Structures are given as C-alpha cells and as structure tokens.
Amino acid sequence: MRLPAYWWLLAMTVLGQGGFFARRAILRLRRDAGGSPGRAETAVLAASCLAGLAYGAVQSDPVFVVGQACLMILYYRMRRENDDG
C-alpha cells in the first residue's frame, strides 16, 4: 500500500484534530467542563485545520477543503458562544 502524496499533511490534520476533540470529550465525560480551550489547544486546532486546507488544495480535493473550512467556521462560532455566555 502506497501512501498518498503529501501524507504528512494528512497525518498532521488527523492527529491534531483527533487529539483536540478527544481531549475535549474526555473533559466532558469527567464532568469537568474545561472551559474554553487555551491558546495552545487553539493553536493546535488552527495548525491542523490549515494543514487540512493545504492537503485538500495540493490534492485538488474540494470536498476536503470545504470540510476543513466548515470545521473552522463551526469552531469559531462555538468559541464566540462560549465567550458571550
């Protein structure tokens, strides 16, 4: 099995976003709301989203690009709701 071109961008995307959301889920299961993510967590998510956008662009995959853009928009909206309330 051959790895796709630019597999390392895909690996950064999967590991970064997987780690971010796994940590958030663990905090929620422990009934520790965890508040809004810190700067380091936000930086990891942003870097992984940008890696995903780059991967989608170099692979000419518009579905992947749209998916990453939607994730970024959803996270931004969720973060604004947490900051407001």
N, CA, C and O atoms as a Maestro MAE file, in Angstrom:
{
 s_m_m2io_version
 :::
 2.0.0
}

f_m_ct {
 s_m_title
 :::
 protein
 m_atom[340] {
  # First column is atom index #
  i_m_mmod_type
  r_m_x_coord
  r_m_y_coord
  r_m_z_coord
  i_m_residue_number
  s_m_chain_name
  s_m_pdb_residue_name
  s_m_pdb_atom_name
  i_m_atomic_number
  :::
  1 25 0.843 -1.182 0.000 1 A "MET " " N  " 7
  2 3 0.000 0.000 0.000 1 A "MET " " CA " 6
  3 2 0.883 1.238 0.000 1 A "MET " " C  " 6
  4 15 1.752 1.401 0.856 1 A "MET " " O  " 8
  5 25 0.648 2.089 -0.957 2 A "ARG " " N  " 7
  6 3 1.404 3.336 -1.044 2 A "ARG " " CA " 6
  7 2 0.671 4.445 -0.321 2 A "ARG " " C  " 6
  8 15 -0.556 4.535 -0.370 2 A "ARG " " O  " 8
  9 25 1.425 5.275 0.340 3 A "LEU " " N  " 7
  10 3 0.851 6.445 0.994 3 A "LEU " " CA " 6
  11 2 0.529 7.498 -0.066 3 A "LEU " " C  " 6
  12 15 1.235 7.599 -1.069 3 A "LEU " " O  " 8
  13 25 -0.528 8.283 0.148 4 A "PRO " " N  " 7
  14 3 -0.829 9.346 -0.824 4 A "PRO " " CA " 6
  15 2 0.241 10.432 -0.777 4 A "PRO " " C  " 6
  16 15 0.974 10.563 0.203 4 A "PRO " " O  " 8
  17 25 0.312 11.192 -1.836 5 A "ALA " " N  " 7
  18 3 1.231 12.321 -1.858 5 A "ALA " " CA " 6
  19 2 0.866 13.283 -0.731 5 A "ALA " " C  " 6
  20 15 -0.311 13.484 -0.428 5 A "ALA " " O  " 8
  21 25 1.863 13.860 -0.129 6 A "TYR " " N  " 7
  22 3 1.681 14.804 0.983 6 A "TYR " " CA " 6
  23 2 0.938 14.154 2.155 6 A "TYR " " C  " 6
  24 15 0.099 14.785 2.797 6 A "TYR " " O  " 8
  25 25 1.255 12.898 2.420 7 A "TRP " " N  " 7
  26 3 0.601 12.159 3.513 7 A "TRP " " CA " 6
  27 2 0.861 12.817 4.852 7 A "TRP " " C  " 6
  28 15 0.035 12.720 5.759 7 A "TRP " " O  " 8
  29 25 1.996 13.486 4.991 8 A "TRP " " N  " 7
  30 3 2.335 14.098 6.269 8 A "TRP " " CA " 6
  31 2 1.383 15.256 6.596 8 A "TRP " " C  " 6
  32 15 1.133 15.529 7.771 8 A "TRP " " O  " 8
  33 25 0.849 15.941 5.577 9 A "LEU " " N  " 7
  34 3 -0.163 16.966 5.856 9 A "LEU " " CA " 6
  35 2 -1.445 16.326 6.373 9 A "LEU " " C  " 6
  36 15 -2.085 16.846 7.288 9 A "LEU " " O  " 8
  37 25 -1.812 15.205 5.788 10 A "LEU " " N  " 7
  38 3 -3.000 14.482 6.245 10 A "LEU " " CA " 6
  39 2 -2.790 13.958 7.661 10 A "LEU " " C  " 6
  40 15 -3.710 14.003 8.478 10 A "LEU " " O  " 8
  41 25 -1.588 13.461 7.961 11 A "ALA " " N  " 7
  42 3 -1.292 12.962 9.314 11 A "ALA " " CA " 6
  43 2 -1.370 14.091 10.341 11 A "ALA " " C  " 6
  44 15 -1.904 13.901 11.434 11 A "ALA " " O  " 8
  45 25 -0.838 15.269 9.993 12 A "MET " " N  " 7
  46 3 -0.929 16.421 10.903 12 A "MET " " CA " 6
  47 2 -2.386 16.780 11.160 12 A "MET " " C  " 6
  48 15 -2.765 17.104 12.285 12 A "MET " " O  " 8
  49 25 -3.191 16.722 10.120 13 A "THR " " N  " 7
  50 3 -4.608 17.060 10.246 13 A "THR " " CA " 6
  51 2 -5.317 16.086 11.172 13 A "THR " " C  " 6
  52 15 -6.013 16.492 12.103 13 A "THR " " O  " 8
  53 25 -5.138 14.814 10.913 14 A "VAL " " N  " 7
  54 3 -5.833 13.782 11.693 14 A "VAL " " CA " 6
  55 2 -5.372 13.781 13.145 14 A "VAL " " C  " 6
  56 15 -6.202 13.737 14.053 14 A "VAL " " O  " 8
  57 25 -4.077 13.827 13.375 15 A "LEU " " N  " 7
  58 3 -3.562 13.790 14.748 15 A "LEU " " CA " 6
  59 2 -3.931 15.051 15.526 15 A "LEU " " C  " 6
  60 15 -4.323 14.971 16.691 15 A "LEU " " O  " 8
  61 25 -3.808 16.198 14.894 16 A "GLY " " N  " 7
  62 3 -4.128 17.452 15.579 16 A "GLY " " CA " 6
  63 2 -5.597 17.555 15.947 16 A "GLY " " C  " 6
  64 15 -5.934 17.850 17.094 16 A "GLY " " O  " 8
  65 25 -6.468 17.313 14.985 17 A "GLN " " N  " 7
  66 3 -7.899 17.430 15.246 17 A "GLN " " CA " 6
  67 2 -8.393 16.289 16.126 17 A "GLN " " C  " 6
  68 15 -9.250 16.491 16.986 17 A "GLN " " O  " 8
  69 25 -7.856 15.095 15.912 18 A "GLY " " N  " 7
  70 3 -8.244 13.963 16.752 18 A "GLY " " CA " 6
  71 2 -7.871 14.193 18.199 18 A "GLY " " C  " 6
  72 15 -8.670 13.935 19.099 18 A "GLY " " O  " 8
  73 25 -6.657 14.679 18.431 19 A "GLY " " N  " 7
  74 3 -6.217 14.963 19.795 19 A "GLY " " CA " 6
  75 2 -7.031 16.065 20.457 19 A "GLY " " C  " 6
  76 15 -7.385 15.970 21.632 19 A "GLY " " O  " 8
  77 25 -7.321 17.105 19.697 20 A "PHE " " N  " 7
  78 3 -8.100 18.215 20.231 20 A "PHE " " CA " 6
  79 2 -9.478 17.752 20.683 20 A "PHE " " C  " 6
  80 15 -9.893 18.013 21.812 20 A "PHE " " O  " 8
  81 25 -10.188 17.058 19.786 21 A "PHE " " N  " 7
  82 3 -11.553 16.657 20.120 21 A "PHE " " CA " 6
  83 2 -11.601 15.502 21.111 21 A "PHE " " C  " 6
  84 15 -12.566 15.394 21.868 21 A "PHE " " O  " 8
  85 25 -10.594 14.638 21.132 22 A "ALA " " N  " 7
  86 3 -10.539 13.577 22.141 22 A "ALA " " CA " 6
  87 2 -10.358 14.193 23.527 22 A "ALA " " C  " 6
  88 15 -11.000 13.767 24.486 22 A "ALA " " O  " 8
  89 25 -9.494 15.184 23.632 23 A "ARG " " N  " 7
  90 3 -9.285 15.847 24.920 23 A "ARG " " CA " 6
  91 2 -10.559 16.538 25.392 23 A "ARG " " C  " 6
  92 15 -10.920 16.456 26.566 23 A "ARG " " O  " 8
  93 25 -11.237 17.221 24.467 24 A "ARG " " N  " 7
  94 3 -12.487 17.895 24.834 24 A "ARG " " CA " 6
  95 2 -13.534 16.879 25.296 24 A "ARG " " C  " 6
  96 15 -14.265 17.138 26.252 24 A "ARG " " O  " 8
  97 25 -13.612 15.725 24.626 25 A "ALA " " N  " 7
  98 3 -14.581 14.692 25.002 25 A "ALA " " CA " 6
  99 2 -14.250 14.103 26.368 25 A "ALA " " C  " 6
  100 15 -15.150 13.852 27.170 25 A "ALA " " O  " 8
  101 25 -12.973 13.882 26.638 26 A "ILE " " N  " 7
  102 3 -12.572 13.337 27.940 26 A "ILE " " CA " 6
  103 2 -12.925 14.312 29.049 26 A "ILE " " C  " 6
  104 15 -13.429 13.903 30.095 26 A "ILE " " O  " 8
  105 25 -12.670 15.588 28.837 27 A "LEU " " N  " 7
  106 3 -13.019 16.588 29.849 27 A "LEU " " CA " 6
  107 2 -14.526 16.611 30.089 27 A "LEU " " C  " 6
  108 15 -14.976 16.756 31.225 27 A "LEU " " O  " 8
  109 25 -15.299 16.469 29.023 28 A "ARG " " N  " 7
  110 3 -16.746 16.479 29.164 28 A "ARG " " CA " 6
  111 2 -17.248 15.239 29.910 28 A "ARG " " C  " 6
  112 15 -18.161 15.331 30.730 28 A "ARG " " O  " 8
  113 25 -16.646 14.077 29.622 29 A "LEU " " N  " 7
  114 3 -17.056 12.845 30.298 29 A "LEU " " CA " 6
  115 2 -16.722 12.882 31.785 29 A "LEU " " C  " 6
  116 15 -17.427 12.276 32.593 29 A "LEU " " O  " 8
  117 25 -15.671 13.576 32.148 30 A "ARG " " N  " 7
  118 3 -15.285 13.683 33.553 30 A "ARG " " CA " 6
  119 2 -16.092 14.743 34.277 30 A "ARG " " C  " 6
  120 15 -15.844 15.033 35.448 30 A "ARG " " O  " 8
  121 25 -17.047 15.314 33.587 31 A "ARG " " N  " 7
  122 3 -17.917 16.361 34.132 31 A "ARG " " CA " 6
  123 2 -17.137 17.628 34.481 31 A "ARG " " C  " 6
  124 15 -17.620 18.487 35.217 31 A "ARG " " O  " 8
  125 25 -15.942 17.726 33.948 32 A "ASP " " N  " 7
  126 3 -15.140 18.928 34.105 32 A "ASP " " CA " 6
  127 2 -15.296 19.702 32.802 32 A "ASP " " C  " 6
  128 15 -14.677 19.363 31.793 32 A "ASP " " O  " 8
  129 25 -16.111 20.725 32.827 33 A "ALA " " N  " 7
  130 3 -16.437 21.436 31.587 33 A "ALA " " CA " 6
  131 2 -15.181 21.885 30.851 33 A "ALA " " C  " 6
  132 15 -15.183 21.989 29.625 33 A "ALA " " O  " 8
  133 25 -14.113 22.153 31.591 34 A "GLY " " N  " 7
  134 3 -12.867 22.516 30.949 34 A "GLY " " CA " 6
  135 2 -12.836 23.933 30.421 34 A "GLY " " C  " 6
  136 15 -11.777 24.414 30.017 34 A "GLY " " O  " 8
  137 25 -13.957 24.606 30.414 35 A "GLY " " N  " 7
  138 3 -13.993 25.975 29.901 35 A "GLY " " CA " 6
  139 2 -13.627 26.017 28.442 35 A "GLY " " C  " 6
  140 15 -13.645 25.002 27.744 35 A "GLY " " O  " 8
  141 25 -13.296 27.198 27.996 36 A "SER " " N  " 7
  142 3 -12.887 27.314 26.601 36 A "SER " " CA " 6
  143 2 -11.422 26.883 26.484 36 A "SER " " C  " 6
  144 15 -10.645 27.036 27.427 36 A "SER " " O  " 8
  145 25 -11.058 26.350 25.333 37 A "PRO " " N  " 7
  146 3 -9.690 25.867 25.146 37 A "PRO " " CA " 6
  147 2 -8.679 26.994 25.286 37 A "PRO " " C  " 6
  148 15 -8.966 28.147 24.963 37 A "PRO " " O  " 8
  149 25 -7.507 26.651 25.767 38 A "GLY " " N  " 7
  150 3 -6.433 27.624 25.911 38 A "GLY " " CA " 6
  151 2 -5.790 27.951 24.575 38 A "GLY " " C  " 6
  152 15 -6.188 27.443 23.526 38 A "GLY " " O  " 8
  153 25 -4.798 28.804 24.643 39 A "ARG " " N  " 7
  154 3 -4.120 29.231 23.415 39 A "ARG " " CA " 6
  155 2 -3.397 28.079 22.732 39 A "ARG " " C  " 6
  156 15 -3.398 27.985 21.505 39 A "ARG " " O  " 8
  157 25 -2.783 27.207 23.513 40 A "ALA " " N  " 7
  158 3 -2.046 26.085 22.921 40 A "ALA " " CA " 6
  159 2 -2.997 25.153 22.176 40 A "ALA " " C  " 6
  160 15 -2.699 24.717 21.065 40 A "ALA " " O  " 8
  161 25 -4.145 24.848 22.791 41 A "GLU " " N  " 7
  162 3 -5.128 23.977 22.137 41 A "GLU " " CA " 6
  163 2 -5.667 24.621 20.871 41 A "GLU " " C  " 6
  164 15 -5.822 23.956 19.847 41 A "GLU " " O  " 8
  165 25 -5.947 25.896 20.939 42 A "THR " " N  " 7
  166 3 -6.459 26.608 19.779 42 A "THR " " CA " 6
  167 2 -5.412 26.645 18.668 42 A "THR " " C  " 6
  168 15 -5.747 26.525 17.490 42 A "THR " " O  " 8
  169 25 -4.149 26.810 19.047 43 A "ALA " " N  " 7
  170 3 -3.077 26.824 18.048 43 A "ALA " " CA " 6
  171 2 -2.948 25.466 17.365 43 A "ALA " " C  " 6
  172 15 -2.728 25.397 16.156 43 A "ALA " " O  " 8
  173 25 -3.083 24.383 18.137 44 A "VAL " " N  " 7
  174 3 -3.014 23.035 17.547 44 A "VAL " " CA " 6
  175 2 -4.156 22.835 16.570 44 A "VAL " " C  " 6
  176 15 -3.948 22.331 15.466 44 A "VAL " " O  " 8
  177 25 -5.356 23.224 16.960 45 A "LEU " " N  " 7
  178 3 -6.507 23.068 16.069 45 A "LEU " " CA " 6
  179 2 -6.336 23.921 14.812 45 A "LEU " " C  " 6
  180 15 -6.618 23.458 13.707 45 A "LEU " " O  " 8
  181 25 -5.882 25.148 14.974 46 A "ALA " " N  " 7
  182 3 -5.691 26.022 13.812 46 A "ALA " " CA " 6
  183 2 -4.631 25.462 12.869 46 A "ALA " " C  " 6
  184 15 -4.815 25.471 11.652 46 A "ALA " " O  " 8
  185 25 -3.516 24.972 13.427 47 A "ALA " " N  " 7
  186 3 -2.455 24.396 12.592 47 A "ALA " " CA " 6
  187 2 -2.951 23.166 11.853 47 A "ALA " " C  " 6
  188 15 -2.629 22.970 10.681 47 A "ALA " " O  " 8
  189 25 -3.736 22.333 12.534 48 A "SER " " N  " 7
  190 3 -4.238 21.129 11.871 48 A "SER " " CA " 6
  191 2 -5.276 21.478 10.800 48 A "SER " " C  " 6
  192 15 -5.343 20.812 9.767 48 A "SER " " O  " 8
  193 25 -6.074 22.502 11.034 49 A "CYS " " N  " 7
  194 3 -7.038 22.939 10.009 49 A "CYS " " CA " 6
  195 2 -6.309 23.501 8.793 49 A "CYS " " C  " 6
  196 15 -6.688 23.226 7.654 49 A "CYS " " O  " 8
  197 25 -5.271 24.282 9.035 50 A "LEU " " N  " 7
  198 3 -4.502 24.823 7.914 50 A "LEU " " CA " 6
  199 2 -3.795 23.713 7.150 50 A "LEU " " C  " 6
  200 15 -3.699 23.767 5.924 50 A "LEU " " O  " 8
  201 25 -3.295 22.696 7.874 51 A "ALA " " N  " 7
  202 3 -2.686 21.548 7.196 51 A "ALA " " CA " 6
  203 2 -3.733 20.817 6.357 51 A "ALA " " C  " 6
  204 15 -3.436 20.359 5.254 51 A "ALA " " O  " 8
  205 25 -4.942 20.708 6.872 52 A "GLY " " N  " 7
  206 3 -6.021 20.072 6.122 52 A "GLY " " CA " 6
  207 2 -6.390 20.858 4.881 52 A "GLY " " C  " 6
  208 15 -6.632 20.282 3.821 52 A "GLY " " O  " 8
  209 25 -6.433 22.176 5.013 53 A "LEU " " N  " 7
  210 3 -6.715 23.015 3.840 53 A "LEU " " CA " 6
  211 2 -5.607 22.876 2.794 53 A "LEU " " C  " 6
  212 15 -5.877 22.795 1.596 53 A "LEU " " O  " 8
  213 25 -4.360 22.851 3.263 54 A "ALA " " N  " 7
  214 3 -3.242 22.687 2.333 54 A "ALA " " CA " 6
  215 2 -3.295 21.321 1.657 54 A "ALA " " C  " 6
  216 15 -3.054 21.214 0.455 54 A "ALA " " O  " 8
  217 25 -3.608 20.283 2.420 55 A "TYR " " N  " 7
  218 3 -3.710 18.943 1.849 55 A "TYR " " CA " 6
  219 2 -4.810 18.892 0.791 55 A "TYR " " C  " 6
  220 15 -4.607 18.342 -0.292 55 A "TYR " " O  " 8
  221 25 -5.949 19.450 1.095 56 A "GLY " " N  " 7
  222 3 -7.041 19.480 0.124 56 A "GLY " " CA " 6
  223 2 -6.671 20.257 -1.126 56 A "GLY " " C  " 6
  224 15 -7.069 19.888 -2.231 56 A "GLY " " O  " 8
  225 25 -5.912 21.331 -0.957 57 A "ALA " " N  " 7
  226 3 -5.513 22.143 -2.109 57 A "ALA " " CA " 6
  227 2 -4.517 21.392 -2.993 57 A "ALA " " C  " 6
  228 15 -4.666 21.377 -4.215 57 A "ALA " " O  " 8
  229 25 -3.497 20.767 -2.384 58 A "VAL " " N  " 7
  230 3 -2.496 20.079 -3.211 58 A "VAL " " CA " 6
  231 2 -3.056 18.809 -3.839 58 A "VAL " " C  " 6
  232 15 -2.567 18.370 -4.880 58 A "VAL " " O  " 8
  233 25 -4.063 18.218 -3.228 59 A "GLN " " N  " 7
  234 3 -4.696 17.027 -3.802 59 A "GLN " " CA " 6
  235 2 -5.856 17.392 -4.722 59 A "GLN " " C  " 6
  236 15 -6.485 16.509 -5.305 59 A "GLN " " O  " 8
  237 25 -6.138 18.664 -4.853 60 A "SER " " N  " 7
  238 3 -7.272 19.155 -5.661 60 A "SER " " CA " 6
  239 2 -8.568 18.473 -5.245 60 A "SER " " C  " 6
  240 15 -9.320 17.964 -6.076 60 A "SER " " O  " 8
  241 25 -8.809 18.478 -3.933 61 A "ASP " " N  " 7
  242 3 -9.990 17.825 -3.359 61 A "ASP " " CA " 6
  243 2 -10.886 18.895 -2.737 61 A "ASP " " C  " 6
  244 15 -10.682 19.272 -1.583 61 A "ASP " " O  " 8
  245 25 -11.874 19.387 -3.482 62 A "PRO " " N  " 7
  246 3 -12.712 20.468 -2.958 62 A "PRO " " CA " 6
  247 2 -13.555 20.032 -1.752 62 A "PRO " " C  " 6
  248 15 -13.875 20.854 -0.894 62 A "PRO " " O  " 8
  249 25 -13.911 18.760 -1.683 63 A "VAL " " N  " 7
  250 3 -14.705 18.287 -0.540 63 A "VAL " " CA " 6
  251 2 -13.898 18.388 0.749 63 A "VAL " " C  " 6
  252 15 -14.432 18.786 1.784 63 A "VAL " " O  " 8
  253 25 -12.630 18.035 0.695 64 A "PHE " " N  " 7
  254 3 -11.772 18.121 1.873 64 A "PHE " " CA " 6
  255 2 -11.592 19.581 2.288 64 A "PHE " " C  " 6
  256 15 -11.622 19.893 3.478 64 A "PHE " " O  " 8
  257 25 -11.409 20.461 1.332 65 A "VAL " " N  " 7
  258 3 -11.240 21.887 1.625 65 A "VAL " " CA " 6
  259 2 -12.506 22.444 2.267 65 A "VAL " " C  " 6
  260 15 -12.427 23.166 3.261 65 A "VAL " " O  " 8
  261 25 -13.662 22.119 1.716 66 A "VAL " " N  " 7
  262 3 -14.931 22.606 2.268 66 A "VAL " " CA " 6
  263 2 -15.144 22.048 3.676 66 A "VAL " " C  " 6
  264 15 -15.618 22.764 4.558 66 A "VAL " " O  " 8
  265 25 -14.801 20.788 3.892 67 A "GLY " " N  " 7
  266 3 -14.939 20.190 5.218 67 A "GLY " " CA " 6
  267 2 -14.079 20.881 6.255 67 A "GLY " " C  " 6
  268 15 -14.532 21.133 7.371 67 A "GLY " " O  " 8
  269 25 -12.846 21.189 5.898 68 A "GLN " " N  " 7
  270 3 -11.956 21.887 6.830 68 A "GLN " " CA " 6
  271 2 -12.441 23.314 7.092 68 A "GLN " " C  " 6
  272 15 -12.376 23.800 8.221 68 A "GLN " " O  " 8
  273 25 -12.921 23.973 6.055 69 A "ALA " " N  " 7
  274 3 -13.447 25.333 6.219 69 A "ALA " " CA " 6
  275 2 -14.677 25.316 7.133 69 A "ALA " " C  " 6
  276 15 -14.831 26.192 7.984 69 A "ALA " " O  " 8
  277 25 -15.543 24.326 6.959 70 A "CYS " " N  " 7
  278 3 -16.723 24.215 7.826 70 A "CYS " " CA " 6
  279 2 -16.317 23.978 9.278 70 A "CYS " " C  " 6
  280 15 -16.911 24.549 10.192 70 A "CYS " " O  " 8
  281 25 -15.313 23.142 9.488 71 A "LEU " " N  " 7
  282 3 -14.827 22.897 10.850 71 A "LEU " " CA " 6
  283 2 -14.321 24.192 11.480 71 A "LEU " " C  " 6
  284 15 -14.610 24.468 12.644 71 A "LEU " " O  " 8
  285 25 -13.581 24.975 10.731 72 A "MET " " N  " 7
  286 3 -13.061 26.230 11.265 72 A "MET " " CA " 6
  287 2 -14.196 27.198 11.600 72 A "MET " " C  " 6
  288 15 -14.154 27.871 12.630 72 A "MET " " O  " 8
  289 25 -15.198 27.267 10.744 73 A "ILE " " N  " 7
  290 3 -16.343 28.158 10.989 73 A "ILE " " CA " 6
  291 2 -17.118 27.702 12.218 73 A "ILE " " C  " 6
  292 15 -17.474 28.517 13.068 73 A "ILE " " O  " 8
  293 25 -17.380 26.399 12.313 74 A "LEU " " N  " 7
  294 3 -18.110 25.877 13.474 74 A "LEU " " CA " 6
  295 2 -17.359 26.136 14.774 74 A "LEU " " C  " 6
  296 15 -17.959 26.549 15.766 74 A "LEU " " O  " 8
  297 25 -16.062 25.899 14.774 75 A "TYR " " N  " 7
  298 3 -15.279 26.132 15.990 75 A "TYR " " CA " 6
  299 2 -15.315 27.611 16.369 75 A "TYR " " C  " 6
  300 15 -15.453 27.946 17.546 75 A "TYR " " O  " 8
  301 25 -15.192 28.494 15.383 76 A "TYR " " N  " 7
  302 3 -15.225 29.924 15.658 76 A "TYR " " CA " 6
  303 2 -16.566 30.328 16.273 76 A "TYR " " C  " 6
  304 15 -16.609 31.109 17.224 76 A "TYR " " O  " 8
  305 25 -17.660 29.789 15.724 77 A "ARG " " N  " 7
  306 3 -18.988 30.123 16.255 77 A "ARG " " CA " 6
  307 2 -19.180 29.572 17.662 77 A "ARG " " C  " 6
  308 15 -19.741 30.245 18.526 77 A "ARG " " O  " 8
  309 25 -18.709 28.336 17.893 78 A "MET " " N  " 7
  310 3 -18.822 27.754 19.239 78 A "MET " " CA " 6
  311 2 -18.013 28.566 20.241 78 A "MET " " C  " 6
  312 15 -18.457 28.793 21.367 78 A "MET " " O  " 8
  313 25 -16.842 28.997 19.836 79 A "ARG " " N  " 7
  314 3 -15.987 29.774 20.727 79 A "ARG " " CA " 6
  315 2 -16.625 31.121 21.050 79 A "ARG " " C  " 6
  316 15 -16.553 31.585 22.188 79 A "ARG " " O  " 8
  317 25 -17.252 31.751 20.053 80 A "ARG " " N  " 7
  318 3 -17.934 33.035 20.293 80 A "ARG " " CA " 6
  319 2 -19.094 32.854 21.269 80 A "ARG " " C  " 6
  320 15 -19.316 33.708 22.127 80 A "ARG " " O  " 8
  321 25 -19.840 31.744 21.147 81 A "GLU " " N  " 7
  322 3 -20.943 31.478 22.074 81 A "GLU " " CA " 6
  323 2 -20.432 31.307 23.494 81 A "GLU " " C  " 6
  324 15 -21.042 31.814 24.435 81 A "GLU " " O  " 8
  325 25 -19.314 30.594 23.665 82 A "ASN " " N  " 7
  326 3 -18.750 30.397 24.998 82 A "ASN " " CA " 6
  327 2 -18.252 31.696 25.582 82 A "ASN " " C  " 6
  328 15 -18.390 31.925 26.783 82 A "ASN " " O  " 8
  329 25 -17.675 32.555 24.755 83 A "ASP " " N  " 7
  330 3 -17.168 33.840 25.248 83 A "ASP " " CA " 6
  331 2 -18.301 34.791 25.602 83 A "ASP " " C  " 6
  332 15 -18.169 35.600 26.521 83 A "ASP " " O  " 8
  333 25 -19.417 34.701 24.878 84 A "ASP " " N  " 7
  334 3 -20.556 35.590 25.155 84 A "ASP " " CA " 6
  335 2 -21.328 35.150 26.399 84 A "ASP " " C  " 6
  336 15 -21.812 35.989 27.158 84 A "ASP " " O  " 8
  337 25 -21.443 33.855 26.607 85 A "GLY " " N  " 7
  338 3 -22.316 33.373 27.686 85 A "GLY " " CA " 6
  339 2 -21.581 32.736 28.729 85 A "GLY " " C  " 6
  340 15 -22.171 32.278 29.707 85 A "GLY " " O  " 8
  :::
 }
 m_bond[339] {
  # First column is bond index #
  i_m_from
  i_m_to
  i_m_order
  :::
  1 1 2 1
  2 2 3 1
  3 3 4 2
  4 3 5 1
  5 5 6 1
  6 6 7 1
  7 7 8 2
  8 7 9 1
  9 9 10 1
  10 10 11 1
  11 11 12 2
  12 11 13 1
  13 13 14 1
  14 14 15 1
  15 15 16 2
  16 15 17 1
  17 17 18 1
  18 18 19 1
  19 19 20 2
  20 19 21 1
  21 21 22 1
  22 22 23 1
  23 23 24 2
  24 23 25 1
  25 25 26 1
  26 26 27 1
  27 27 28 2
  28 27 29 1
  29 29 30 1
  30 30 31 1
  31 31 32 2
  32 31 33 1
  33 33 34 1
  34 34 35 1
  35 35 36 2
  36 35 37 1
  37 37 38 1
  38 38 39 1
  39 39 40 2
  40 39 41 1
  41 41 42 1
  42 42 43 1
  43 43 44 2
  44 43 45 1
  45 45 46 1
  46 46 47 1
  47 47 48 2
  48 47 49 1
  49 49 50 1
  50 50 51 1
  51 51 52 2
  52 51 53 1
  53 53 54 1
  54 54 55 1
  55 55 56 2
  56 55 57 1
  57 57 58 1
  58 58 59 1
  59 59 60 2
  60 59 61 1
  61 61 62 1
  62 62 63 1
  63 63 64 2
  64 63 65 1
  65 65 66 1
  66 66 67 1
  67 67 68 2
  68 67 69 1
  69 69 70 1
  70 70 71 1
  71 71 72 2
  72 71 73 1
  73 73 74 1
  74 74 75 1
  75 75 76 2
  76 75 77 1
  77 77 78 1
  78 78 79 1
  79 79 80 2
  80 79 81 1
  81 81 82 1
  82 82 83 1
  83 83 84 2
  84 83 85 1
  85 85 86 1
  86 86 87 1
  87 87 88 2
  88 87 89 1
  89 89 90 1
  90 90 91 1
  91 91 92 2
  92 91 93 1
  93 93 94 1
  94 94 95 1
  95 95 96 2
  96 95 97 1
  97 97 98 1
  98 98 99 1
  99 99 100 2
  100 99 101 1
  101 101 102 1
  102 102 103 1
  103 103 104 2
  104 103 105 1
  105 105 106 1
  106 106 107 1
  107 107 108 2
  108 107 109 1
  109 109 110 1
  110 110 111 1
  111 111 112 2
  112 111 113 1
  113 113 114 1
  114 114 115 1
  115 115 116 2
  116 115 117 1
  117 117 118 1
  118 118 119 1
  119 119 120 2
  120 119 121 1
  121 121 122 1
  122 122 123 1
  123 123 124 2
  124 123 125 1
  125 125 126 1
  126 126 127 1
  127 127 128 2
  128 127 129 1
  129 129 130 1
  130 130 131 1
  131 131 132 2
  132 131 133 1
  133 133 134 1
  134 134 135 1
  135 135 136 2
  136 135 137 1
  137 137 138 1
  138 138 139 1
  139 139 140 2
  140 139 141 1
  141 141 142 1
  142 142 143 1
  143 143 144 2
  144 143 145 1
  145 145 146 1
  146 146 147 1
  147 147 148 2
  148 147 149 1
  149 149 150 1
  150 150 151 1
  151 151 152 2
  152 151 153 1
  153 153 154 1
  154 154 155 1
  155 155 156 2
  156 155 157 1
  157 157 158 1
  158 158 159 1
  159 159 160 2
  160 159 161 1
  161 161 162 1
  162 162 163 1
  163 163 164 2
  164 163 165 1
  165 165 166 1
  166 166 167 1
  167 167 168 2
  168 167 169 1
  169 169 170 1
  170 170 171 1
  171 171 172 2
  172 171 173 1
  173 173 174 1
  174 174 175 1
  175 175 176 2
  176 175 177 1
  177 177 178 1
  178 178 179 1
  179 179 180 2
  180 179 181 1
  181 181 182 1
  182 182 183 1
  183 183 184 2
  184 183 185 1
  185 185 186 1
  186 186 187 1
  187 187 188 2
  188 187 189 1
  189 189 190 1
  190 190 191 1
  191 191 192 2
  192 191 193 1
  193 193 194 1
  194 194 195 1
  195 195 196 2
  196 195 197 1
  197 197 198 1
  198 198 199 1
  199 199 200 2
  200 199 201 1
  201 201 202 1
  202 202 203 1
  203 203 204 2
  204 203 205 1
  205 205 206 1
  206 206 207 1
  207 207 208 2
  208 207 209 1
  209 209 210 1
  210 210 211 1
  211 211 212 2
  212 211 213 1
  213 213 214 1
  214 214 215 1
  215 215 216 2
  216 215 217 1
  217 217 218 1
  218 218 219 1
  219 219 220 2
  220 219 221 1
  221 221 222 1
  222 222 223 1
  223 223 224 2
  224 223 225 1
  225 225 226 1
  226 226 227 1
  227 227 228 2
  228 227 229 1
  229 229 230 1
  230 230 231 1
  231 231 232 2
  232 231 233 1
  233 233 234 1
  234 234 235 1
  235 235 236 2
  236 235 237 1
  237 237 238 1
  238 238 239 1
  239 239 240 2
  240 239 241 1
  241 241 242 1
  242 242 243 1
  243 243 244 2
  244 243 245 1
  245 245 246 1
  246 246 247 1
  247 247 248 2
  248 247 249 1
  249 249 250 1
  250 250 251 1
  251 251 252 2
  252 251 253 1
  253 253 254 1
  254 254 255 1
  255 255 256 2
  256 255 257 1
  257 257 258 1
  258 258 259 1
  259 259 260 2
  260 259 261 1
  261 261 262 1
  262 262 263 1
  263 263 264 2
  264 263 265 1
  265 265 266 1
  266 266 267 1
  267 267 268 2
  268 267 269 1
  269 269 270 1
  270 270 271 1
  271 271 272 2
  272 271 273 1
  273 273 274 1
  274 274 275 1
  275 275 276 2
  276 275 277 1
  277 277 278 1
  278 278 279 1
  279 279 280 2
  280 279 281 1
  281 281 282 1
  282 282 283 1
  283 283 284 2
  284 283 285 1
  285 285 286 1
  286 286 287 1
  287 287 288 2
  288 287 289 1
  289 289 290 1
  290 290 291 1
  291 291 292 2
  292 291 293 1
  293 293 294 1
  294 294 295 1
  295 295 296 2
  296 295 297 1
  297 297 298 1
  298 298 299 1
  299 299 300 2
  300 299 301 1
  301 301 302 1
  302 302 303 1
  303 303 304 2
  304 303 305 1
  305 305 306 1
  306 306 307 1
  307 307 308 2
  308 307 309 1
  309 309 310 1
  310 310 311 1
  311 311 312 2
  312 311 313 1
  313 313 314 1
  314 314 315 1
  315 315 316 2
  316 315 317 1
  317 317 318 1
  318 318 319 1
  319 319 320 2
  320 319 321 1
  321 321 322 1
  322 322 323 1
  323 323 324 2
  324 323 325 1
  325 325 326 1
  326 326 327 1
  327 327 328 2
  328 327 329 1
  329 329 330 1
  330 330 331 1
  331 331 332 2
  332 331 333 1
  333 333 334 1
  334 334 335 1
  335 335 336 2
  336 335 337 1
  337 337 338 1
  338 338 339 1
  339 339 340 2
  :::
 }
}
